[in-house]
Structure formats: C-alpha cells, structure tokens
Amino acid sequence: MRCSRALAFAALCAMALALSGCAPRGSALVILTTTDVMGKTSPCGCHTPKGGLARRAAFVDSVRKAQGDVLVLDAGGFFPMSMHEREAAPFMLAEMSRMGTRAAGVGQSELRFGYAFAREAARTAGVPLLCANLLLSEGEQPAFESERVFESSGVRVGVFGLLREDAYLGPGHDSLRVTPVLTAARGAVERLRAQGAQVVVALAQLGRAASESLAVQVPGIDLVVSGSGVPVEDRAIHAGRASILHGGAQGWSMGLAEVRMDAKGGVRSIDARTVELGPDVRTDRAMAARVQVFEDSLNARLRARQVPLGAAVMNQDAPHYLGQSGCVNCHQTQYAQWRTTAHSRAWRTLVDLQKESTPRCVPCHVTGLGEPGGFQAVSDGARAGDVQCEACHGMGSEHQRWQEKGNRVAESVCRSCHTSETSPTFSLAAYRPHVLHSPPQGLKPLPMSPAKRQMQAGRDPHAR
C-alpha cells in the first residue's frame, strides 16, 4: 500500500534529521503540494478513508516543525465538482489560506461557478490564483496573475500556472480565452528568471501527457506539479531537466519536494515524492472541528433545499423502478437474507455520518439514482435508499423478461460501485457468496476494511 503512516513519518524523520544534522539549517527548500482536491474537505473513500483538510493541516504542520519554513502550493482543481456544493469553494480557499498556501493554479473546476466568483473568493481568502495562459477575451490582460515569485528558506521560487487548452471555461466562457500552453510557459519562465527566481515551479492543469511534454519542451522549469485527471505516483518522474509530481486526486496525498541548492544558488538536486494521508495520519483538531461544523451545516442546507440528487420523468409505459415493497410479497425468504447484508444498511451509513445530501457519496448507497422510479432526493431515502433488489437485478418493470430469460447478476453491476478505489480487495468469487440468497455453509467472513475496523472500535472512519 502506498505510503502509510509509518512510511510517511519515516520520510519526515529522515528529512528532519538531514535538515537538523550535518546539513546547515535552511540548506534545503521544501515544497508541499496538492492537486485536484475536488472540494473534498473530509476523508474520502469507502474502504480506506484518505485525505481531508484536518490530516493535511497536521501533515503541513509536522513538516513545518521539522523544516521551519515550507512553501505550500496547490496545482488547482480544488473547487467542488457539484454545483450544489458551491459553498464549499470559499470554505476550501479560506482553509487553504489558514494552512499557509502561498498560491494555487486554476483548473476547470475553479471556473465552474463563474470567473468573478473564483476571483472574489481567492481575493477574500488571500490565496493568489495563477494562470499564465488564461486571458480576458479582449486584449492581452491576464484573467488572474500569470506568475509570482516567493521566498522560502532563503530561496527565490518562481511559480506559474497553466490551464489545458481545451478547458471548459464555465459560465464566464464568453469573457475568457485560453492561449497556447507552450508559448505561455516559455514567457512565464523567462519573466520569472528575469525576476531572480532560482527555482521555477509549474502548476500544470494539463493532464499527464501534456505535463510531461511541458517539462521536455520548455527549458528552465525545475518542478512540475501535474493535475487534471492524473494518477498518483509514489515518486516524481523525470522529463528533461524537471521533476514531475503526479499527485492523484481528492486530496488523498500530498506532494513533498526537497530541493537542494548548489553553492552558486542553482538547483543541485530535487527529491520529490507523494505521501498518502491515510487513516493513521493524525488530524489537526481545530481544523477537524471547523470542517465538521461546515459539513454539517452544508448537509442541513442541502437537505432543507431538497436538492435533487437525480432527476427523471416517470413514464409508466417505459422501464422503471418499482421499489422493493413489490418484491417482498413474493420473495420473503430472499428479503430476510438481504436484511442480513451490508447492502441493507447502505443508506443508514450515510445518514449516521450526515452525508445523505452529499452528491458524491449517494450513488452507491441508494437504488436507481436519477432513473425513473428510482432515488431522486433525500426524501426518497425510505423508499429507494439502500442497495435494494433492483440495484442488482434491474428495474422491476422488467420482471416478466427476467422470468423468461433469467437474471444472473453480471460482475459489471457489482464493479460499478466496488471499484479499485472504493473496494480495492473486491473479488467476485470471494464477495458474491455473501449476498447470495442461499449462501453456502461455512462461509468465511470477508476481510475487514480499515473503515469497518474503526467503526467497530466506535470511531468515525471519516473523522474530519
């Protein structure tokens, strides 16, 4: 498993020893990075909850105590994915500021609620947004700052942002335009070097291939923090003369780059890696308390507004969900067995965690989200909550077809929710017997996930 607490803090301890031992204090510049957080304020993940602002704040604080000075950057993509969670955007920026984030890039999500909204939220929080290739539609005026020079550990660091050329620019698209990435990057590097930048960092919302191409085709970049749908890599990869951090998404990891300078003030070496913020990483209690207050308030507002989590027009002549009440009449034995499974408690899990109005959490805890007759809003919890019969077997209106052709549940149905992220230990051969209506004798328990282990110990696995 990628960097657990032991590995994370072993890395920290090694770095601290290097910085406080033979090497003079301040001889290394430390940069901490995040990318594509997607508005995730608390730990996310059904099997192994990772990330969250409270763990992130504690990790930053740990590094800061070891180093004395760190440069904290975000590569963009930190606004939430759902239009209904707009309130999370300024909250996220405010907490990034509280953690000492010096600058952030601009991704498509930052433009989702409008250019003016992003600009004002960043100004209020005091976190500059950087993008070298996003201009106002008329003239050559940058929509945000193109680049900025910061000083950290006695080193002048130039930082600039880039947005992919095919990016959707949100409701303000008529007032914005994206310019070619490579041209903008070369200009930004030249200006930063002219301002005395000893290290140049690109916050690249470009995707993996374009980020790696950028490092090769634009000399003068030392570190690329890659975003926009990139996978997580344990260690930085190298392209050209640059190191590239692929930090994954959802705030599950932080990038840690240790930059050592030579006697002439140039870059001697960069040791960069990602550190997973798993369940064993401690949390910052003050941050956790603020996150809980915010999330509980947001959940209550979404519930009060009856925010539609799905929307479908009902047509009785078309295929549609009927609800399990119609199944129980004829399938009482199967229903009784289903009641013993985790599928029957899926909705209650969200309610207990006050996540029942959180769009990203709902789909795999209900039946028929957004489909005719299926789950549409929180008020449908009693009727369409949980992973009911139709979630696996299909719409009840098609019952006659099942009788004629059979209805064996395909593995793809299971894997639509049991993904490599949410259920990394999932195996159809191991899991399927536990939901069969006539389970085999002597069935061994499934391996307990870290989340379930914490729940059995009386702890919230998604504690902020």
N, C-alpha and C positions, 0 to 999 in steps of 0.2 A: 504494500500500500504506500502511496506517495506520502512523503514527509509527515509522520505522526508527531505527537508532542515530543517524543524522545529525540527524533531527528531534528525537529525544528529548534529545540533548545540546545541540542548538541552543536548545531551550526552557530547559534547565537553565542554559546560559551566559547567556541573556538574563535569566533570573531572578536569577542570581548578580550580574550587572552592576548590575541595578536595586537589589539589596539592598546592594551594597558601593560603589555610586557616589553619585549625588546624594541618594538616599533614605537617611535615617538607618537604621543597622543595627537590626533588630528592628521596623521600621515595618510590616512585613507578617507576618501569621501564615500559615504554610504547613502544610497538612493533606495527608497522603498516605493513600490508601485502597485497599483491595482488597475484593472481594466474590465469593461463590460459587466459592471456590478448589477445593472438592470433593476435598480431600486430595491435590492434585497437588503432590508435593514436588520433582519434577524437570521439565525442559522437556517439553511435550507437543505432539504434532502430527506427522503423518507427512510432510507436505510441508515445512512451516516450523516446526520446534520452537520453541515460545514459552513464556515463563513460567519457573517453577521458583524455589525458595527462594533459590538462590545468586545468580541475577540480581536478584531482588527485594531481597536484602540489600545488594548492591552499589549498586543504584539509591537505596535509602534512605540509604546512607552518603554517596553523591555529593551528594544534596540537603542532608543534614545538614552536610556540609563547607561548602556554599555559604551556608546559612542560619544555622547554629549551633544552631538549635532547631527541631524539627518535631513535629507531633502525628500519630502513626501510628495509624490506626483500621482495623478490619475490620468489614464490614457483616454478617458471618455467612455460613453455608453453607460453612465451611472443613473440616468433618469429611468423611472419605471416603464415597463412595457405596455401596461394597460392605461387607457385614457381615464378610467375610473379612479386610478391611484395617483392622480395629478398632485395631490397634497404631499405625497412622499418626495417629490422633486426638491422643493425648497428645504424640507427637513434634511434630506440627504446632504445637500450642499452645506447647510449650517453645521452638521456634524463632521463633515469633511474638514471644514474650517477649524472646528474645535480640535481636531486631531493634528492640525498644523499643515494641512495640504496646501502647498505653495502655488500649484497651478493644475489645471485639468484640460484635457483635449476635448474636442467636440465630435460626438458621434451622431448618428441619425436620431437616436432617442432624445438627445438634448434639444432637437428641433421639433419633436413630436407635438409639443403643446404651443408652438409658435416661437419665432425668433425673439420677439420682445419679452416673452415670458422667461426664456432662458437667460437673456441678457440681464434682466432685472433681478432674477433670483441669484445669479452669480454676483452681481454688484452688492446686493444686500448681505450676502454671506461673506463677501470679501475674498472669494476664490476666483482669480482671473481665468477665463476660458481662452485657450489659444488655438488658432487655426489659420495657417498660412495660405490656404487655397480656397477660402470661403469669403467672397466679396459681396457687397451690395450690388444689386443688379445694374445700377447706373454708376459709371465712373470706376475708379480703382480703389475705393475705400474698403478696407477690411471690415467684415461683419463683426469680428472680435479681434483682439490683439493677435498679431501674427506670431510674435515670439517675445521672449523676455529673458533677461539674464539675472540669475540668482547667485548669491554667495553662500556656500556651505562648507564648513571645515576648512576655511581659507582658500577654497577653490571657486573660481567663477564658472558657473554652469549655464550654458545657453539651452533654452527649451523652446521647442516649437511644435505645433500640432498640424495634422493633416487629416482630411476627410476624403473618403473614396469618391471618385469622380461620378459614379452612378448613384450617389446617395439620394434618398428621398428627403426633401428639404422641409417637409411638413406644411402646415397651413400658410407659412410665410414664403412659400417657394417662389412666388412672383417677384419678391423683393430681393432674392438672393441668387447667386450663381457660383458654381464651383469651377475653379481653374485647374489646368493640368498639374498633377501631383509633382512630377519630377522638376518642372520649371519652378514651382513654388518652393520646393525643398531646397534646390540649389541657391535660390535667392535668400532664403532664411538662414542657411548655413553661412553664406558669405557675410550677411549682416551681423550675425552673432559673433563670428570670428573677428570682424572689424571692431566689435564692442569689447573685445578682450576675453571672449569665452574660451576657457581651457578644455572644457568638456562640452560636447553637444549631444543633447537627447531629443529624439523624435518621438512624439506621442502619436502613433500611427493607427488611425481607424481605417485600415486598408484591407484587412484580411491577411492570411498567412503569406500567400504567394507574393502579393504586391509589397508587403513589408520587407520580405527577404530581397526582392528585386530593388527596392529603395536603397537598402544597405550597400548593394553592389554598385548601383548606378550613380549614387550621389556621394562622392568622397567628402570626408570631413565629419561624418556622423559617427559618434562613438557608441551610443546605446540606442536601440530601437525598442520601444515598448509597444507591442503589437496588440491590436484589438479588432473587433468586428468579426465575430464568429471563429476565433482561433482556438485550437485545442490547447490544453495545458501541457507544458514540457517541464520536466524536473529541473533541467539546467538550460542555460542560454545556448543557443546555437550561434555559429559564427558565419558571417557572409561579408565578403570584402574585408574591411578592417573593423567592422562593427560587431557588437554582441547584440543578439535579439532575444528579448524575453517574451515568450508566449505564455501569458498568464491565465488562460482559460476564461471562465465567466462566473457570474453570480456572486463574486466576492469570496469564493471558496479558498482562494490562495492569495498570497502577496508575493510580489517580486522583491528580491533583495540583491542589490548590486553593490559590490565593494570595489571601488575604483582607486587604484594606487597610482600616484603621480611620480614622475622621474625628477631628477634634480633641476631640470630646465623648465619644469611646470607643465610638461606634456603628460599624456596618458601612458603609463608603463604597462598596466595590466588591468583587466576587468574580470572579476569573479562574480558571476550572476547566476541566480537560481530562483526557484519558486518554493515557497513554504506553505504547506496546506494548513488551513485554520480549522482543524478537526475538533471533535468533542473534548479532547484532553487539553486543548489550549485554554488557558484561563480567560476570564472575561473581566472587563472593566465595569465595576458595579455601578458607578454613576452613569456611564453610557447605557448600560443594560436597563437601568430604571427609566431613563428618558425614552429609550426605544419602546419599552413596554407601554408607557403612558401614551406615546404617539400611536402605536399599532392598535391598542385597544380603542382609542378614540376614532381612528380611521375605520376600524371594523364596525363600530357602532354607527358611524355616519353612513357607511355603505349599506348597512342593514336598514337604517331608517329611510334611506332614499330608495330602497328596494331596487338596487342596481341590478339590471338584467345580466346574468352570467351567461345566458344563452338566449336566443330569440328564434322562435319558429312559429309559423302559421299552421294551425291544425286543420287537416283535411281528412275527414273520416274515411274517404274512399282511397286515400293513399296509405302506404305503410306507416305505422306509428306505434309508439309505446303505449301499453295499457296499464302498467303498474302491477306489482306482484300480488296485489289483493286478488286479482283474477286467477293467478296461478295457484294460490294456496288452496282454493276449493277442491281441486283435483289432485294436488301434489303435496299433501300434508306431511308425508314422511320426508320428502326431499326438503321441504321448507324447514322442518325440525332440524335436519342435519345442517342446512345452511346457517341456521341460527348459532351453531357452534363455531363458525369460522370467523376469521378477521374481516371478511367481506361484509358481514352483517353489522359490523361496528365502525365501518369506514366514516360515515357521516358524523357519528358521535365523537370520533377522534378530532375532527376539525372544530366542532362546537366546543369541546373541552379546552382546546388551545386558542379559542377565539379567532379562528382562521376561516370560519364558514363563509365570510364575504370576501375573502382574498382570492381574486380570479386565478392566480397561478396554482393555488392549492386544490381547487374544487374539482377539476375534471375527473380525476381517478378516485374520487370519494362519492360519486353520485352515478345515476344511471341516465343515459341518453341526453347528456348536456347539449342544449341548443337544438335538439331534434324534436320533431312533432310528438307531443305527448310525454316528452322527457323532462328533465330538470331544466328550469329556466331562471329561477331566482331563489333566494334563501327561503322564501315562504313555501317552496316545494320540498323542503327537507323531509317532512314526514311522509310525503307521497313518493318521492323519487330519490331520496337520499340513500346512501349505501350502495354497494355493488350488488344489485339485485339480480334476479333470474335473467332478465332481458339484457343486462350488461354483457353476459357471456353468451346467451343463446340467441339473442337478436330480438327484434320487435315482436311483441305478442300478436299483432295483427297478422303475422305470417305463420301462425301456429299450424294451419292446415298444410302449408308447404313443408313444415318440419316433419309432420306425420308421414307425408308421402316420400320424402327424400332423406330423412334422417337429419340429426342436428348435432353432430360431433363438433365440439368447440376447437377451432383451429389455434395453433400456437401463436399465430399473429395477433389474435384477440388478446391473449394474455400479455404479449410483449408490447402492446400499445401502452400499457401502464408499467409493466415490470421491465423497465429499461436498464441499460448498463449503469445509469446514474442513480435511479431510484431504487433499484433492486439488483445490485451487482452480483449477488450469489444465486440469482434465479436460474433454475434448470427445470424444464417442463417435466422431466422424468421424476425429479425429486418433489416438486411442488404440487403437481396435478393430483396425486393420490389424496392430498389433504383437503381437496374441495370436491372430490367425487362424492356422489350421494350415497354410494355404498363403499366407504373406504375399506381398504384391506386390513386384516387383523395384524396386530403387532407393529403398527406404523410408528416409525421413529420421529421424534419432534424435529422440526426444521431448525437449522442453525439460528441462534438468536442474534438479531441485528443490534448494533450499538444503541440505536434509538430505543428498541424494546427493552434492552437491558437497563437503560436509565429509567424508563417508565416503571419497570418492576421495582426499582430501588426508590421509587417515589419522587423522582426528579423529572423535570420537564426537559425532554431531549432537544427541544428547540429554544431553550432558555436564551434570552437575548444577550 
